[in-house]
């Protein structure tokens, strides 16, 4: 009997000693998992802080560049210059001719419209008629939009190119003639030098 009491007592002390170790082990495993999650969050926050600091470090340079751009009084790149309105109009007309040629359009006519005395600032209006395709028209509009000095499209008319009457019935002949007649009016601003 003493041995069974000793076994029970030993088992009791063994369970009493092991149970806290198991509980401590479970707490340690849970705590280490929580610590690793915290370490990952700290690392992520450090990356975010570095990213924000690098963004903040650029702000003074951007503010200086913005201030320099605001203080520029260089409108010359946006407007046509000439000693007289006629010289500026000739320059604008030459620019439009070059843009139309670069877009591979067939130029029918280009003319600078008379100056209107009531406009301030002075404007140069140019009317042009060209022939081309839809793609060439899109190319011309893109070139006008991105050109400096600025040209602004004021009026645009697009119609199909008149087709000659067919003489006899039969299959239609395929021609490489442009398919559109394009009339446009653009204007630019004049700065007198």
Beta strands, then each sheet from edge to edge (+ up, - down):
strand 1: 80-82
strand 2: 106-112
strand 3: 123-132
strand 4: 152-160
strand 5: 180-192
sheet 1: 1+ 5+ 3- 2+
sheet 2: 1+ 5+ 4-
end
